[in-house]
């Protein structure tokens, strides 16, 4: 009899486990239903409907919480990526920079240029040579041909008749920094010998085009160089496009 009772108890335990497993499986697989549907399916009345409503509210809360966490994580990831791609460069190279007052840049004829004194001034923060040509500079072009070429080479004519250019310091051959040479009144790259006039126009050497230049403008008496706006489309000049004559002094390496 003791054996029979033991077997009966084991059967009850096994049945209980089976029922629990079934309940858990049903709970996991049970689709979301409204309280009304729950009542119809289970015949549990108002109390059963309230239980179903509570279960749905809990599920909805958990689901919305997970969606909120996912949304915040996605937003943070996208914001980080955008910052990496488009950082705030205000006041840094890659943005518009105030490089000084007009009075800081004395104008001169090309033959009289001297770095830091007349006609050509270097600004490290903008990686730019600010060129200021006197109003009586002798150009090889005139009329609409001159106006068109000045625009094509990003040369800005000031209200006093002088001319401004913001030349990027980088040699267009292989990227070396190009120094201005007072002894030959032009730019000469020390790496491979590319040679440029005071306007940035190509003279000789392996460079594939003239020097690149930034957009230059004025804010009252302030000179502003927009290092985010680069004109890299100025080709080798010819007789119909060259602005000024090459310097008369040879420039050795």
URMO-V931391 format. One record per run of one state. SS is the DSSP state (H for helix, E for strand, - for the rest). FROM is the first residue (numbers start at 1). TO is the last residue. If there is no record, write none. Layout:
SS;FROM;TO / SS;FROM;TO
This chain:
-;1;1 / H;2;29 / -;30;34 / H;35;42 / -;43;44 / H;45;85 / -;86;95 / E;96;101 / H;102;104 / -;105;107 / E;108;108 / -;109;109 / H;110;112 / -;113;113 / E;114;115 / -;116;117 / E;118;123 / H;124;126 / -;127;127 / E;128;133 / -;134;142 / H;143;152 / -;153;155 / E;156;157 / -;158;162 / E;163;168 / -;169;169 / E;170;170 / -;171;176 / E;177;177 / -;178;178 / E;179;181 / -;182;185 / E;186;188 / -;189;194 / E;195;196 / -;197;201 / E;202;204 / -;205;212 / E;213;219 / -;220;221 / E;222;231 / -;232;253
